[in-house]
Amino acid sequence: HCLTDAGLKGPIVRLSIVNSVKHAVDELLKKGVTTIVAVGGDNLFSSLVDQVAEQQGMILGTIPLGTHGMLAHQFGVPYGVEACKTLSARLVRPVRLAKINSQYFIHSIAIIDPRTKLIFDEKYSLTATSEEAQISILNYSETNEVGERQQLLSATITPTSEKKLFKKAKPFDPTSLTALKIEIKEPRGIQLLVDGQKVITSPAIVTTATTSIQVIMGKDRQIR
């Protein structure tokens, strides 16, 4: 009912053990579907991105349910039925993707182990000195000196001071470095949380990608 009110008509697909995201997307593409709306959390949307990233003309939307709505927040899409109003407004914007190994992602990677060694563009490396450091890699774009939008990866390491009795640990100023390629090499087997959902283990190579997807967004979107 909500989707119909938003002017979106088409087949409704329910996922199951025997009907995976890949199978569902393949069937929808055969039917000529050009817009897919994911009703669920970030995990479902991330799975869709990986399946349609290289499909020309495909538009993705989301009706976020449950928890873990980091991507919906980035898109400016409210929860539940209110999301249908956003879909109805049909504000479609391109989102540049990045890749970790062979998988596409949209926003960021959180690195669980602070001992991780990062190598930037095969030129220099960086390792946190604090055992409580927080490490993240962000996919973003900025305007260069000639006014062109350039896609980059930004790795940020935020160390924290040692915890003291009855006092909280205070974070130090973060260190941020940008690159087109970041290798996550050591230690092996650490967990990498991709877009707040998918878990991949190191070693891994993170790169910018030339691929974009079209996403229905809200006016309060964080991605521009």
C-alpha positions, 0 to 999 in steps of 0.5 A, a space after each residue: 500500500 505504501 509503495 503504491 501510494 508512492 507511485 511505485 508499482 511492480 512485483 513484490 519479492 520476499 527473500 528466503 533461504 531458497 530465494 537469495 538477493 542475487 536470485 531475486 535481482 536476476 529475476 527482476 532484471 529479466 522482467 525489465 525492472 529499473 527501480 528496486 526498493 529494499 524494505 529492511 536494514 542496511 544489510 539488505 541494501 548493501 547486498 543489493 548494491 553489490 548485485 546492481 552496481 554494474 547494471 546501467 540505469 538501475 535506481 535503488 530506494 530504501 524503506 528502513 526498518 529495524 536497526 542499523 540505519 546508517 545508510 538510510 541516514 546518509 540518504 536522508 530517508 526516514 524510518 517506516 511509512 514516512 519513507 514512502 513520502 521520500 520515495 514519492 518525491 523521487 529525488 534521485 542522486 548518483 552515489 559513487 562507490 568504492 570497493 573492498 576486494 571484489 565487493 562494492 560499498 557506499 560509505 565506510 569501513 570500520 577496522 576492529 583491531 587497532 594494530 592494523 597496518 595500512 599502506 597508502 597507494 603503495 608508497 607509505 604505511 601507517 599503524 596506530 600506536 594506541 591499543 585503544 585507537 579507532 580506525 575507519 576508512 571513508 569513501 568520499 569526494 572533494 573539489 580539487 583546485 580546478 573545480 572538479 569532483 575527485 573521489 578519494 579514500 580517507 583513513 582516520 586513526 583516532 587514538 585514545 588516552 589510557 583509562 584512569 581510575 574514575 575517569 573516562 579515556 579522552 580521545 586525542 586529535 585524529 590523524 587522517 590520510 587520503 589515497 586512491 588505494 589502501 591496503 589492509 595487510 597486518 595482522 591477518 584475520 581481523 574483522 572489517 565492518 563494511 557499511 556498518 553491516 558486512 564483515 570481511 576479514 583481512 588482508 584486503 585492498 580498498 580502492 575507489 571505483 568508477 562505478 556509481 549507483 542511482 539512489 532515491 534520497 531525501 532532502 536531509 541527505 548527508 551525501 551530496 
